[in-house]
């Protein structure tokens, strides 16, 4: 029953009504839920995922009773076939690392595997392709408490409860008033809430926020920021990268210089280390271990501008030249 009177809610203008025109999609609470939903929707009993990815992907699949198989990647981020090759009956998940996957690589993956899901959680603006699944994360690109999309030509409806996020979304407000570092603990509480919630539909709060975001403006700002910092640091980057499919999540700087990440954190530029366990694993290769140790994912979010990118690049150059 509709409610009238009482306190006023946030007033968010609805400007988005169709995020993936021409495709079918379902709005979920997390990227791992989107990948697990695809496995259930397609009736897949096994799913291939790369070693170099977040452990939550594995957890989401195991939670819904799907077996997880692994593969390594080479220095071009392309799959290395395991002994005996890939099983074409399984769903093959390819991670769009950093959101900079090229169209050529997408076509190569599709040509080699019968059932493909592109994990675009690091590339929200990478367009989905026909005959595949695509998973997207909202939280990696926008100020929302939960949210993801699974996109395909057609998707069956799976009966799920709707997620709830209002009680753990206070980090969004605190980050405005006192900064993201002060809100970090609350954001981790929100992450634990999502982990415990399991697979759910996207919360009403995130749905309302997503409908109000100027997506083109976000894409444009991130693209400018990426290009600005790439022009300053590209010659030091071990990765040969370019933009082709929309703005990425971060600028991935791979540089074999100790202490860059720590130096940035000391200067209140908070860059994470992704998937530390990979460096110690006996199953990962030298390139994957190198990524785990030396990749510096530099923030290029839409709340920053070119001057911010120049400031970050200047700090990194000072560290390199020490």
N, C-alpha and C positions, 0 to 999 in steps of 0.2 A: 504494500500500500504506500502511495506517495505521501511524503511528509511536508507539512507547511509550517511556517513560522520558526521560531527558535534562532539559534546562532547562524551566521552566514558562513558558507564554506569558501574555499579558494575560488576565485572567479577566473576560469581558464577558457579562452576563446577557442572554439573548435575550428581548426583550419585544415586538418588532415582527415579524410574520410576513406582513403584507399591507399595503403602503403605500397602495395605491389600490384599495380594494374594488370589485369589479364591472367593473374595467377590465383590459385586457391591458397589460403594461408590460415594458420591458427595462432592465436596470441597466447603465449604461455608465460610462466613465471621465471624461467631461466634458460640459458643456452643448453645446458645439459638435459633439461626436460625436452627441449626441441629435438635434440638428437635421439633421445630415448623414444619420443613420440613417433619419429620416423621409422624406427626399428619395429615398433608395434604396428604401425599403420601398414607397413609393407610385409608384415609377417616374417621378418628376418630373425633367425635363431642365432646368427653370429654377425658380429660387426668388427671390421678392421679399423683401428685407430692408430695414429703414429705414437711412438714412444714420447716424442717431443711434443707434449700437450699437457693440459691441466688434468690432474688426477680426478677432478670432479666429473669429467666425461665418462671415465671408467665407472665411477660410482653410480652415475645415473643409469647406465645400461644394466649394471648388475642388479640394481634395485628393481628393475622390471623383468628380470629373469633372462637377460640376453647374454650370451657368451661373448667375451672380448678377446680379439686377436690383435697382435701388434705387428707393426712394421717400422723399419728405420727409414731415414731420409738421407739423401746425398747433399753435397754442398750447394746444389741448385734447388734444394727443398723438394726434390722429386722422390717418389717412393722407390725403395729398394725391395725387390721381390724376395720373400723368404724362400728357404729351400723347399722345393716342390711347387713354388708359385702360389698365386692367390686363388682362393676358391670363389668362382664367379657367382655362387649362390648366396654369398654373404653381401651385406651392405658395406661399401667401401667409403670411409670418411676421409676426405682430404682437407687439411687445415689451410685456410687462406692466411698464411702467416703475415701478421702485421697489417693485413688488408691491402697488400700490394701484388696479389696474384695476377698474372697476365692472362689475357684471353687465350693465348696460344697454349699455356700450361693447362687451362681448363679443358680445352679441346683434346689435349694429349691424355688427360686423366679419363675423360669420357670414352675415348677410343680404346683404352686399355681395360676398362672395367664395366661390367654389365649394370651394376646398381651403384650409383654415386650420390653421396651427400657432400656438398661443399660446406664446410664449417666456416661461415663468414662472420663468426662472432667478433673477429678483429677487423672486419670490413663491412660495416653496415651499409655502405653505399655501393657495394658490388652487386650488380644486377643478377637476379636468378636466371638460370638457363632451363629451357624445355627438356623434359625427360630426366630431370634430376631433382633431388631435394636440396634445399638451402636453409641453413640455420643462422639466425641473427640474434645478437644480444643488444638490448637497449641500455643496460647499465654501463657498458663499456664506452658509450658515446654520449649519453645524456644524463641529466640529473634526475634519476628516477630510482625508486626503491627496489624494483624488480623488473622483469620483462624480457621477453624474447619472442621471435617469430619463427615458425617453420613454414616454408614456402614450397609448393610443388604444383604440378599441373592440376591434380585433384588430390584431395585428402579425405579419408573417412573421418567421421566424428567419433571421438572417444569420450565417453562420459567422465568428466573430471569436475572436481570441486574448484571453485574460484579461490585464488590466493587472496590473502589479506596482508596489507603492508602498512596501514596507518600507524599502528602501534610502534613500529620500528623505523619509521621514516624521518624521525627528528634530526638525523644527521644532515639531511638536506637543508634544514633551516639553520642549524648550528654552523654549518660550513659557510653560510652567508654572513652570519654575525661575527664569528670569531676565526674563520679560516678552516681549510680542509684538514689540517693537522690536528686541531682540537676536536674535530668531528670524527677522527679516524676510529676511535674506540667504538663509537656508536655505529659506524658503518660496518665494523666487524660483527657487532651484535646482529645487525640486519642480515649479514651474510649467513650467520649461524641459523637465523630464523628460516631463511630460504632452504638451507641444507636440511633442516628438520621437517620442513613442510612437505618435501617430496614433490612429485609432479602435480602442478596445479595450472589452472588458467591464469592469465595475467590479472593482477588486482585492478579494481575499479580506479584506484588512485593513479596507478601508472598509465592505465588506458586514457584517463582524462589528460594527464600531462603530455603523453605522446601525441595526442590529437591536437595539442596546442603549440607544438614546436615548429618553427620555421626551418624545415629540413634543408632547403636549398641554401639558406644562409649558413647553416652549420657546415655543410659540405664545402661551401666556398671559403669560409674562414679556415677550416682545417687544411684545405689544399694550399692556401697562401702560406700558412705556417709551416707546412711540410716543405714546400719549395724554398722558403726563406732559409730554414736551417740546413737543408740539403745543399744549397749553394755555398754555405759557409763551412760545412763539415764533410761534404761528400767525398772529397779527395782523401780523407782519412778513414773512410768507411770501407771495411772489407767486403761488404755486401754491395753488389751491383744492382741498384734498385731504380725504379721509375714508377710514376703514377700512370695508371691506365684505366682503372675501374672505379673511380671515385676516391674520396678522401679516406685515409686509413685511420687506425686507432692511435698509433704512435709513430714517431720517427725511430726506426731501429738502427742504432749505431753499434756496429760490431767492431771493437777496437781492442787490440791486445796490449792494453796499458792498465796496469794495476791501480786500483784506487779511484777510478773515475766515478763510479757509482757512489762511493762513500763521500767523495769530495762534493758531489752535487747535493747529497743529503745534508751535509754540514752547512751548505748554503741554502737550505730550505727548498731544494728542488727534489721532490720525493719521487725517486725512480725505483721500482721494485726489482728484485732478482726473481726471474721466473723459473720455477721448477728446479730448485736446488738439488733435488734427489737425483736428477739425471747425471750429474757429474760423478756420483758414486756408483751408479748402476753398472752391473756387468753386461747388461743387454744393450746399452746405448753405444754408439760409435764415437769416434774422435770428434767429428764435426758437431754432433749433438752435445757432447760434453763442452766443447769450446763455446757454443751458444749459451749454455747454461752459466758458464763462468764469466764470459766477457760481453754478452749483449747488454746494452744500455737502452731501454725503451724510453725515449724522451717524450714528455707530454706535449701535444700540439693542439690541445682542446680549444674549442671555440670561445672560451672565456679569455684567451690570450691573443696577442697581436704580434706583428712583426718585431716590434721593439723587445718584447719578451723573448722571442726566439733568438734575437741578436745577443741579448744578455746571457742566455743559457749557453749559446755557442761560444761566447767570449770566455766564460768560465771553463768550459771544456778545453779550449785552446790553451789557456793558461796552464791547465793540468798536464796537457800533452807536452808542452814545451818545458816543463820543469826539469 
